[in-house]
Amino acid sequence: MSNHIDAAARATKRKLDLIFGLGITALAAIVYLLTLATGVFPGQSASLMATYTGVEPMVAPIHPVWGAIVGAIGRMGTGGAGAALRLNLFSLVTAVCCVAMLYSLFSQLLFDEFDTQKVAAPIAARATVFGAAFAAAALAFSVPFWITATRLHFQVFDLFLLLALAHLLLLYIRTKALALFMLFSLLLGVSIVECAPIALFAPLFAFYIMRFWIREDDFRGYRLFLGILFALAGLSLYFLAAHNFFTHEDISLRGYGSYWDVVRQMLKDQAHIFKESIPEIGWLFPVAFVVIPWLASLAIAQRALNETRDWSFIFFHIALSIVVVATVTNTGN
């Protein structure tokens, strides 16, 4: 009976996902197209465009993957306004992918928390879709993300990498395919080189994987070794990016004396970016509004979502709703 209910719930959810998932993604794409910068946008976007298309010299080998893609797109077809439009469209496409991936991620995670023996299948499906749609819409139409989606910026590509990592991890947990785990580990290393703050998520990913292995009684030393090995292989991008910069760029602009000077400076720059991602003043706000609610949700989500009749859970839902609305609407600023 439970299999039948579970199958019915998943069938209902698939239909709703097609409507709401594709709907939110399509709406975001239309809004971004209507507000897309059709040429070079002043500020950081213009500076990035000039640097990574070769108009201005590069002084440091940062964002190597994103930079290689931007350089390749910039060299396609005509230059000038045509190149600027193509690069802005690259950000748009990446942003639309992020919206779709975030919806899919929340849809999977939320649905897995429901027990269809306790909650009616249509209710579980609707609650899951509503939560995923809200998360995707909050991302799609938040002002910072909207800005990066409509002109050339690297931040939207960084988020794309993070969401790709989360999807790979979930896919590995569902299939237990060793190849997926190795691919995840490799991409994690590459992503840390590309965006240093992603290293903050590495302990979270490690915790999630270890919890899965222990729960399934499936911990294997060789698998952990392979994961570390492939992550180090991904981190070797530091050396490849430094070598490419040393051999093709003007190293005199920043006073580099050798290849290892480039590597050291690259690591220093990454450490600085990592440090800047953690605020020295006001760090309590992200902890209070992100970390603590996430930990609380992780601890009791399954009980709270499965019709447990308890006043404490009702107050918990109300408190989290207030936090979410305050965060999304940027209350207090």
Protein Blocks (a to p, Z undefined) as FASTA:
>chain_A
ZZmmmmmmmmmmmmmmmmmmmmmmmmmmmmmmmmpcfbdcehjklmmmmmmnomaccfbd
ghkllmmmmmmmmmgcjehjllmmmmmmmmmmmmmmmmmmmmmmmmmmmmmmpcfklpcf
klmmmmmmmmmmmmmmmmmmgmklmmmmmcccfklmmmmmmmmmmmmmmmmmmnopaklm
mmmmmmmmmmmmmmmmlmmmmmmmmmmmmmmmmmnopacfklmmmmmmmmmmmmmmmmmm
mmmmmmmmcfklnopabfklmmmmmmmmmmmmmmmmpcfehplmmmmmmmmmmmmmmmmm
mmmmnopacfklmmmmmmmmmmmmmmmnopoZZ
